[in-house]
Amino acid sequence: MKLSKTSKSLMLALLCASSVFAAQTSENSQRLKKALKQYPEADANGDGVLTMKEAQDFKKKKGNKATKKQVNYPVKPTFANEKYGDYDRNILDFWQADIKKPGPLLVYIHGGGFSSGSKEKLAGRGIIEKALKKGIHVASINYRYKCTSAEDLKDPQRTGLAGCFLDGARAIQHIKYKASEWNVDKERIIVFGSSAGGGIALFVGFYDDLADPDAKDKVLRESSRVYAIGHMSSQPTYIIEKWKDILGYSREDLEGVVTMEKAELPTNIKMGFSKESDLETELGKKYLSIIDMQEHADPNDPPVFIFNSGKDAMPKHYGHIVHHPKLSMHLDQVCKTNKIESKLVLGHGKRLDAYDELFQWCMKQLGPN
């Protein structure tokens, strides 16, 4: 994927904007000051000052460890930290509803920019209790974090961005492999998530079936297709260059919001490749296609619930850009163009219970058990 110098600068700035200037420390940043107080062990050299590099290194080290402790779940999972793949973060939690015949399942995928967050985020969404009362199973998954530096390419627990998406699909296949044991109806699985999780959910729903009937790994013989998709304040593509047309804002418009001088991370590293030329290989092109979810939409894809409560206005901060309602509106138009059933809920800055809206939509999609 060849980009102009200006376009590449914008794309990389958008993708890296969650980082803070390397020059910031706990002495001039309230965020780092708070982090040092909460995690004093992050101060690697013990000088009493937490630098951005120390904070990022600590985050990577901490993030690479799969979460073993359940955090404030309202209901204890039937199966906690179930392994669905070979990596530390290939784990999921599953709640089995008290039903006799195979029932539907809601699968949550957490957000966090593909570099933070965990399955425990589902704890405060209100979904688990509501679903179980209605005889609906629930699952929440972790997935590998993406590479955020050249050093991450050497970390077997990190992955290129496409690997996060493929982890999500494998989790669905694992659940289907366990369907008989867990009493799950394979044909009625709804996958949903916010931000990065919504992007993975959209990939799972729009991408062609990954089932390989000849695979030695029996999990990979299962279908990756799902019944419906929940896309919450998320994105239709991670080919960021396409956001310019979707958002309708120029580089100049966004310069006051996104800092263009941040350290640039080459696209090939984000995609898990050591060389830029790898992006031109068959595998590189496949991985770039995977993260361009909107391009896989077709009339055979499942219904999509699209939620966004942000204001449709000039972005005032980085989070407003990546969760801008124009991204959600664009996805709704993609669905309409491809004759995919969709429901778009926009809050325009008002406080709405996103997950209650989602749950009500799921109930209509599933109908009577």
Protein Blocks (a to p, Z undefined) as FASTA:
>chain_A
ZZdfklmmmmmmmmmmmpccfkbcfklcmklmmmmmmmmmlmmnonopacfklmmmmmmm
mmmpccfbdghiabdcfbghiafbfbfklccdddddddfbdcdddddddeeehpgccfkl
mmmnommmmmmmnopacdddddddddfbfklmmmmkbccfklmmmmmmmmmmmmmmmmmm
nopafklcccddehjlmmmmmmmmmpccfbdfkbfblmlmpcfbdfbdcdehiafbfcfk
lmmmmnopafklmmmmmcckbccddfklmnopabfklmmmmklmmmmmmmmmmlmgcfkb
ccdddddfbdcdddfbfklmmmgfklmmmmmmmmmmnopacddddeehpacdfklmmmmm
mmmmnopZZ
